[in-house]
């Protein structure tokens, strides 16, 4: 409630004055300008037995929109990833997505398509997420990613 009461609108945009005990850790747009995402076959990752032979994807975005979407859909606690609380949902993309906040202002996720969401699938996503690490922009460019110019579904 305190955060809402300290939020005003200036020139048509929300402006937050953090209430006592809180700090602003990130500012920016709700919809990410860039999503860095990698896609793999679940069999390449050793999880085809649980996630089927479908697609596994992982990514990171720096925006509030993904976190907002996670609050708006049905999520379930999914343990931790690198010591950070994680949630899982089947209401964003693919069959399911496991998401966590690796650092303030960033949301990382790993998801899959091809098998029903069950406890074994959540465990597989968490195993894969524990192997994930954030890449700097230079490290990401060194992977020689392809670029797709489109409106993303997050945000």
N, C-alpha and C positions, 0 to 999 in steps of 0.2 A: 504494500500500500504506500509506503514512504517513497518508493521510486516513482510511482505514478503521480504523486502529488508534487514532486519536484520537476516534472516534465512539463515544458511549455512548448508552444508553437511559435516559431520566429520565421517570418517570410515563407510560411507554408511548410516548414520542416520542423520535426521535433527537436527540441534542445533539452538535454538532460543536465541537471545539476545534481550530482551524486549526494544522497542524504548521508548523514553521519554514519560512519561504519562501513560505507560502500565506496568503491572507486570505479571509475570508468576505465576499462582495460582495452577497449577497442572502439573505434568509430569507423563508419563507412556505410556503404549501401547495404540494403537488405538482401538484394540479389547479387550473387557473386559475379564479378566481371570475368573472372577466369576460374575454371575448375580444372585442376590437374588430376587426371584419372588414368589408371592403368587397367587393362583388361587381360584376363588369362583364362585358359581352359581349366576347369576345376581339376581335371586329371593331371595337368602340369604341376599343380600345387600339392598333389598327393591327397586330395580330398574328394575324389570322384565317388568313392564308396558312400559318402555321406551326402554330398551336394550334387550328385549325379554327374554326368559328363557335360553339364552346362557351362555357363559363363560365370566367372568370379571377377569382380571389379573392386577396385579400391581407389580412394581419392581423398583430397583435402580441399577445403574452400575456406576463405576468410570473409565471413559475412554473418549477419544475424539471421538471415532468412532460413537457413537450414535448421538452426536451433529453434526458431519460431515454428517451423513445420513439425519438428519433433514434439513440441509441446502441444500442437493441435491434433495430432493423430494418436492412436492407441499405441503406446510403447510399453515395454516390459523391462525391468532391470535385467542386465545381462552380465553381472559381475564387473570386473575391472579389466582395463587394458593399460599396461605400463603404470599400474597403480591409480588410474583415473576411472571414475564410474562410467559404465557403458550402458546403453539401452539398445534394444532390438525392436524392430517394427516390420510388419509386412505391408505397410500402407504407403510407402514412398515409391520405390522402384524395384523391379525384379521381384523375386519371391520374398526376399527380406534384406534388411540393411542393419548392421550393427554400427553404432556411432559413439564417439567419445570426443572429448576436448583435450588434445595433446598439449596445448598451451592456450593461454587466454586469447580469444579472438579467432581461433581456428577450430573447425570441426573436421575430424577425420572419419572416414567410414569405409566399411568393407561390406559387400553384398554379393548376392548370387542369384542366378536364375536356373531353374531346372529341377528342383526337388521341394517337397513340402517343408514348411517351417516347423521344426520340432526341436527338442532339447539337443539332439545330436548335431543338428545344423548350427545351433547357437554355439555349441562347444567348438565346432570346426571353425566358425567365423572368429571366435575368440583366439583360437590357436594361431590362425593366420594373422590376426591383428597384432598379436604379441610379437610377430616377426617384422611388422611394419616399422618404418622410421620416416621422419620428415626429411625431405630433401630441400636444400637451398635452391633458389631460382637457378643458379649456375649448375648445380648437380642435376636438376630437372632437365635443363637444356642439353646437358651432356648425354641424356638418354635418347636424344634426337626424336622427340615426340612429334606426332602428326597433329595438325591443327584442324578443328572442325568449327567453323563459324556458324553458330546457331544460338537460339534462345534456349537457355537451360531450364530444366524443370524445377530447380530449387529456388526458393525465395518467394 
